[in-house]
Amino acid sequence: MHDETFAGAFAMRPMSRLILSLVVALSMPSALLAKAPLVFAAASLQESLNAVADAWAAKHHDRPTISFAASSALAKQIDAGAPADIFISADEPWMDDVQKNGLVAPGTRVSFLANTLVLVAPAGGTDKIAIKPGFPLAKALGDGKLAMADPDSVPAGKYGKAALTVLGVWPQVQDKVVRGDSVRSALAFVERGEAPYGIVYATDAFASKKVRIVGVFPNSSHAPITYPIARLSAASSPDAEGFRLFVISKEGRAIFRRYGFLAHFPNAN
């Protein structure tokens, strides 16, 4: 009798079970209830990836939450256990770092975009600089600064330093460099007129009305600028893989092309 009474009390009515379920759900952290993927993406993707996310949401999916920063900073956060679902890097080495630590879901890494490195100046001028071996960048800077993403860690800065080194110009300008924590920080120095020249991606110049391109770095002066994307092994969003596939799809890459990116043929690494 005691057991039957206990069992009867334990067997909740449907409404009671529903109320308990709601109480449990409301007590859970919101991050556990979220369906939208959390995407860590290189700063240079701001406008384009937001447009891709909008297109995904228009298909009746939850819009991804996107955190933009330097690829180096994002990779370090992922290595430290940040709960991201997808990582998009502006270079291969930082994705290599995450993958070597076993944090990339097997078979999901794809290099799908390419970019170009350019020299920019504040809008309004007309000067052009032919970028070639020994070009007079130090003379053009005068007492001014050269804005770059941190050349020791941030992809755009690393590409820039490599190009200037190959062209034989780095020793003359290295003491004039003002370092940004991302390529967009470097762009901002030039936009505000705090640096007469800066090295950024062509897509960053395309996104800003406050700068103009004064020269284009030869592709041979630096490693190919490619963007790999991968789903992370700790991904928890059920939409993570679907969004990753949409990003690299024909429709997704068409959006990136509108923002000046070169579509790199998807090739799983």
Kinemage of the C-alpha trace (Angstrom):
@kinemage 1
@onewidth
@group {chain A} dominant
@subgroup {mainchain}
@vectorlist {calphas} color= white
{ca met a 1} P 0.000 0.000 0.000
{ca his a 2} L 2.832 2.341 0.881
{ca asp a 3} L 4.577 1.550 -2.404
{ca glu a 4} L 1.365 2.107 -4.397
{ca thr a 5} L 0.742 5.460 -2.679
{ca phe a 6} L 4.328 6.550 -3.381
{ca ala a 7} L 4.080 5.457 -7.018
{ca gly a 8} L 0.804 7.293 -7.418
{ca ala a 9} L 2.252 10.490 -6.030
{ca phe a 10} L 5.347 10.168 -8.228
{ca ala a 11} L 3.327 9.600 -11.416
{ca met a 12} L 2.516 13.239 -12.168
{ca arg a 13} L -0.448 14.291 -14.200
{ca pro a 14} L 0.389 15.552 -17.710
{ca met a 15} L -0.089 19.194 -16.684
{ca ser a 16} L 2.217 18.754 -13.698
{ca arg a 17} L 4.892 17.239 -15.917
{ca leu a 18} L 4.562 20.159 -18.338
{ca ile a 19} L 4.964 22.690 -15.537
{ca leu a 20} L 8.027 20.861 -14.225
{ca ser a 21} L 9.537 20.812 -17.718
{ca leu a 22} L 9.013 24.552 -18.071
{ca val a 23} L 10.563 25.225 -14.682
{ca val a 24} L 13.617 23.133 -15.564
{ca ala a 25} L 13.947 24.819 -18.979
{ca leu a 26} L 13.695 28.311 -17.505
{ca ser a 27} L 16.341 27.490 -14.928
{ca met a 28} L 18.843 26.384 -17.583
{ca pro a 29} L 21.457 28.847 -18.854
{ca ser a 30} L 20.270 30.524 -22.044
{ca ala a 31} L 23.381 29.322 -23.886
{ca leu a 32} L 22.206 25.733 -23.426
{ca leu a 33} L 18.814 26.521 -24.941
{ca ala a 34} L 20.097 28.492 -27.922
{ca lys a 35} L 19.800 26.830 -31.322
{ca ala a 36} L 21.730 29.384 -33.357
{ca pro a 37} L 25.384 28.611 -34.061
{ca leu a 38} L 28.095 30.718 -32.431
{ca val a 39} L 30.603 31.628 -35.130
{ca phe a 40} L 34.119 32.945 -34.457
{ca ala a 41} L 35.204 34.812 -37.601
{ca ala a 42} L 38.104 36.917 -38.844
{ca ala a 43} L 37.517 40.669 -38.547
{ca ser a 44} L 37.813 41.179 -42.308
{ca leu a 45} L 34.583 39.204 -42.811
{ca gln a 46} L 32.278 41.596 -40.944
{ca glu a 47} L 30.066 42.907 -43.734
{ca ser a 48} L 30.145 39.804 -45.921
{ca leu a 49} L 29.511 37.189 -43.242
{ca asn a 50} L 26.714 39.275 -41.731
{ca ala a 51} L 25.099 39.311 -45.175
{ca val a 52} L 25.474 35.524 -45.403
{ca ala a 53} L 23.939 35.151 -41.932
{ca asp a 54} L 21.006 37.324 -42.991
{ca ala a 55} L 20.460 35.147 -46.063
{ca trp a 56} L 20.506 32.035 -43.852
{ca ala a 57} L 17.997 33.591 -41.443
{ca ala a 58} L 15.751 34.454 -44.398
{ca lys a 59} L 15.424 30.702 -44.957
{ca his a 60} L 13.696 30.423 -41.554
{ca his a 61} L 16.747 29.455 -39.529
{ca asp a 62} L 17.868 31.105 -36.307
{ca arg a 63} L 20.429 33.761 -37.225
{ca pro a 64} L 23.942 32.802 -36.124
{ca thr a 65} L 25.676 34.816 -33.422
{ca ile a 66} L 28.987 36.033 -34.842
{ca ser a 67} L 32.031 37.169 -32.905
{ca phe a 68} L 34.524 39.082 -35.061
{ca ala a 69} L 38.155 39.568 -34.057
{ca ala a 70} L 41.686 38.814 -35.213
{ca ser a 71} L 42.067 35.151 -36.167
{ca ser a 72} L 44.923 34.853 -33.679
{ca ala a 73} L 42.758 36.038 -30.777
{ca leu a 74} L 39.871 33.769 -31.771
{ca ala a 75} L 42.112 30.704 -32.129
{ca lys a 76} L 43.548 31.311 -28.673
{ca gln a 77} L 40.035 31.594 -27.234
{ca ile a 78} L 39.032 28.320 -28.886
{ca asp a 79} L 42.181 26.639 -27.566
{ca ala a 80} L 41.217 27.905 -24.095
{ca gly a 81} L 37.781 26.277 -24.336
{ca ala a 82} L 35.518 29.008 -25.715
{ca pro a 83} L 32.171 27.379 -26.707
{ca ala a 84} L 32.152 28.269 -30.405
{ca asp a 85} L 30.515 26.082 -33.065
{ca ile a 86} L 32.342 27.322 -36.173
{ca phe a 87} L 35.700 28.999 -36.775
{ca ile a 88} L 36.602 31.008 -39.898
{ca ser a 89} L 40.229 32.114 -40.011
{ca ala a 90} L 41.936 34.627 -42.300
{ca asp a 91} L 44.900 32.311 -42.682
{ca glu a 92} L 45.739 28.633 -42.628
{ca pro a 93} L 48.271 28.610 -39.731
{ca trp a 94} L 45.745 29.642 -37.047
{ca met a 95} L 43.323 26.989 -38.256
{ca asp a 96} L 46.258 24.563 -38.181
{ca asp a 97} L 46.793 25.509 -34.536
{ca val a 98} L 43.186 24.733 -33.611
{ca gln a 99} L 43.205 21.524 -35.640
{ca lys a 100} L 46.465 20.293 -34.080
{ca asn a 101} L 44.808 20.626 -30.687
{ca gly a 102} L 42.056 18.249 -31.816
{ca leu a 103} L 39.368 20.945 -31.802
{ca val a 104} L 38.243 20.693 -35.453
{ca ala a 105} L 35.527 18.206 -36.408
{ca pro a 106} L 37.086 15.757 -38.907
{ca gly a 107} L 36.247 16.379 -42.549
{ca thr a 108} L 34.762 19.853 -42.016
{ca arg a 109} L 37.749 22.086 -42.767
{ca val a 110} L 37.458 23.842 -46.136
{ca ser a 111} L 39.405 26.752 -47.641
{ca phe a 112} L 36.759 28.686 -49.530
{ca leu a 113} L 37.809 32.336 -49.980
{ca ala a 114} L 40.864 34.290 -51.123
{ca asn a 115} L 41.884 37.933 -50.752
{ca thr a 116} L 44.435 40.490 -51.935
{ca leu a 117} L 46.791 42.685 -49.908
{ca val a 118} L 46.770 46.423 -50.628
{ca leu a 119} L 48.278 49.711 -49.488
{ca val a 120} L 45.671 52.317 -48.569
{ca ala a 121} L 45.645 56.028 -47.784
{ca pro a 122} L 42.898 58.399 -46.590
{ca ala a 123} L 40.290 59.162 -49.244
{ca gly a 124} L 40.628 62.397 -51.151
{ca gly a 125} L 44.163 62.157 -52.486
{ca thr a 126} L 45.292 61.080 -55.921
{ca asp a 127} L 48.766 59.629 -55.407
{ca lys a 128} L 49.590 56.079 -56.441
{ca ile a 129} L 52.550 53.944 -55.431
{ca ala a 130} L 53.956 51.211 -57.651
{ca ile a 131} L 54.651 48.353 -55.265
{ca lys a 132} L 57.787 46.563 -56.415
{ca pro a 133} L 61.188 45.618 -54.999
{ca gly a 134} L 62.744 48.555 -53.152
{ca phe a 135} L 59.722 50.853 -53.619
{ca pro a 136} L 60.096 54.115 -51.624
{ca leu a 137} L 57.566 53.494 -48.868
{ca ala a 138} L 59.735 54.989 -46.104
{ca lys a 139} L 60.119 58.211 -48.104
{ca ala a 140} L 56.360 58.356 -48.722
{ca leu a 141} L 55.686 57.944 -44.989
{ca gly a 142} L 58.029 60.761 -43.991
{ca asp a 143} L 57.425 61.318 -40.296
{ca gly a 144} L 54.126 59.447 -40.476
{ca lys a 145} L 53.215 55.932 -39.395
{ca leu a 146} L 52.411 52.781 -41.352
{ca ala a 147} L 49.235 51.163 -39.975
{ca met a 148} L 49.276 47.362 -39.900
{ca ala a 149} L 47.626 44.586 -37.996
{ca asp a 150} L 50.135 43.160 -35.525
{ca pro a 151} L 52.780 41.606 -37.814
{ca asp a 152} L 53.786 39.109 -35.142
{ca ser a 153} L 50.425 37.390 -34.825
{ca val a 154} L 47.508 38.770 -36.852
{ca pro a 155} L 47.231 37.297 -40.371
{ca ala a 156} L 46.968 40.608 -42.259
{ca gly a 157} L 50.019 41.917 -40.430
{ca lys a 158} L 51.972 38.716 -41.033
{ca tyr a 159} L 51.169 38.847 -44.749
{ca gly a 160} L 52.158 42.530 -44.802
{ca lys a 161} L 55.489 41.976 -43.053
{ca ala a 162} L 56.262 39.036 -45.339
{ca ala a 163} L 55.531 41.144 -48.428
{ca leu a 164} L 57.617 44.090 -47.253
{ca thr a 165} L 60.464 41.725 -46.375
{ca val a 166} L 60.423 40.036 -49.772
{ca leu a 167} L 60.367 43.456 -51.455
{ca gly a 168} L 63.328 44.621 -49.353
{ca val a 169} L 61.414 47.420 -47.633
{ca trp a 170} L 60.767 46.087 -44.119
{ca pro a 171} L 64.065 47.263 -42.520
{ca gln a 172} L 63.324 50.865 -43.532
{ca val a 173} L 59.742 50.958 -42.209
{ca gln a 174} L 59.588 48.559 -39.252
{ca asp a 175} L 60.168 51.356 -36.726
{ca lys a 176} L 57.339 53.376 -38.279
{ca val a 177} L 54.691 50.680 -37.845
{ca val a 178} L 51.669 51.357 -35.639
{ca arg a 179} L 50.148 48.004 -34.729
{ca gly a 180} L 46.437 47.245 -34.621
{ca asp a 181} L 44.921 44.270 -32.834
{ca ser a 182} L 43.084 43.341 -36.046
{ca val a 183} L 43.047 44.387 -39.678
{ca arg a 184} L 40.028 46.597 -38.970
{ca ser a 185} L 41.993 48.402 -36.266
{ca ala a 186} L 44.736 49.107 -38.812
{ca leu a 187} L 42.105 50.347 -41.253
{ca ala a 188} L 40.696 52.674 -38.584
{ca phe a 189} L 44.080 54.382 -38.099
{ca val a 190} L 44.048 55.393 -41.760
{ca glu a 191} L 40.351 56.289 -41.758
{ca arg a 192} L 40.945 58.716 -38.878
{ca gly a 193} L 43.984 60.227 -40.563
{ca glu a 194} L 46.295 59.009 -37.803
{ca ala a 195} L 48.475 57.169 -40.348
{ca pro a 196} L 49.100 58.305 -43.939
{ca tyr a 197} L 49.276 54.716 -45.176
{ca gly a 198} L 48.136 51.301 -44.061
{ca ile a 199} L 48.295 47.706 -45.215
{ca val a 200} L 44.949 45.887 -45.272
{ca tyr a 201} L 43.011 43.454 -47.414
{ca ala a 202} L 41.366 44.677 -50.608
{ca thr a 203} L 37.983 43.786 -49.091
{ca asp a 204} L 38.622 46.125 -46.133
{ca ala a 205} L 39.306 48.978 -48.534
{ca phe a 206} L 36.185 47.988 -50.463
{ca ala a 207} L 34.135 48.236 -47.254
{ca ser a 208} L 35.312 51.753 -46.341
{ca lys a 209} L 34.494 55.070 -48.006
{ca lys a 210} L 37.215 56.776 -45.981
{ca val a 211} L 40.213 55.155 -47.646
{ca arg a 212} L 41.452 54.520 -51.165
{ca ile a 213} L 43.825 51.955 -52.613
{ca val a 214} L 47.162 53.436 -53.675
{ca gly a 215} L 48.919 50.176 -54.507
{ca val a 216} L 48.437 46.416 -54.723
{ca phe a 217} L 51.021 43.933 -53.392
{ca pro a 218} L 52.106 41.242 -55.858
{ca asn a 219} L 50.712 37.849 -54.923
{ca ser a 220} L 54.258 36.514 -55.214
{ca ser a 221} L 55.385 38.674 -52.285
{ca his a 222} L 53.446 36.742 -49.645
{ca ala a 223} L 51.754 33.423 -48.994
{ca pro a 224} L 48.311 32.941 -50.579
{ca ile a 225} L 45.621 34.686 -48.528
{ca thr a 226} L 43.010 31.996 -48.035
{ca tyr a 227} L 40.191 31.627 -45.515
{ca pro a 228} L 39.487 28.193 -44.022
{ca ile a 229} L 36.225 27.383 -42.246
{ca ala a 230} L 35.613 24.422 -39.945
{ca arg a 231} L 33.002 23.126 -37.547
{ca leu a 232} L 34.532 22.667 -34.134
{ca ser a 233} L 34.503 19.306 -32.405
{ca ala a 234} L 32.743 20.814 -29.382
{ca ala a 235} L 29.938 22.327 -31.493
{ca ser a 236} L 26.546 22.005 -29.803
{ca ser a 237} L 24.217 23.872 -32.152
{ca pro a 238} L 22.121 21.555 -34.351
{ca asp a 239} L 22.354 24.203 -37.081
{ca ala a 240} L 26.156 24.437 -37.050
{ca glu a 241} L 26.797 22.008 -39.887
{ca gly a 242} L 23.933 23.357 -41.966
{ca phe a 243} L 25.268 26.905 -41.686
{ca arg a 244} L 28.812 25.798 -42.483
{ca leu a 245} L 27.592 24.132 -45.658
{ca phe a 246} L 25.573 27.231 -46.586
{ca val a 247} L 28.628 29.471 -46.152
{ca ile a 248} L 30.649 27.426 -48.662
{ca ser a 249} L 27.737 26.810 -51.022
{ca lys a 250} L 27.384 28.485 -54.423
{ca glu a 251} L 24.857 30.903 -52.923
{ca gly a 252} L 27.075 31.720 -49.967
{ca arg a 253} L 30.205 32.290 -52.052
{ca ala a 254} L 28.237 34.552 -54.413
{ca ile a 255} L 27.513 36.826 -51.455
{ca phe a 256} L 31.193 36.977 -50.512
{ca arg a 257} L 32.087 37.869 -54.107
{ca arg a 258} L 29.782 40.886 -53.880
{ca tyr a 259} L 31.992 42.155 -51.062
{ca gly a 260} L 35.187 41.800 -53.064
{ca phe a 261} L 36.352 38.346 -52.008
{ca leu a 262} L 37.678 35.838 -54.483
{ca ala a 263} L 35.830 32.546 -54.263
{ca his a 264} L 38.337 29.814 -53.566
{ca phe a 265} L 37.202 26.409 -54.802
{ca pro a 266} L 36.190 24.391 -51.713
{ca asn a 267} L 38.763 21.763 -50.926
{ca ala a 268} L 38.569 19.813 -47.696
{ca asn a 269} L 41.836 19.610 -45.783
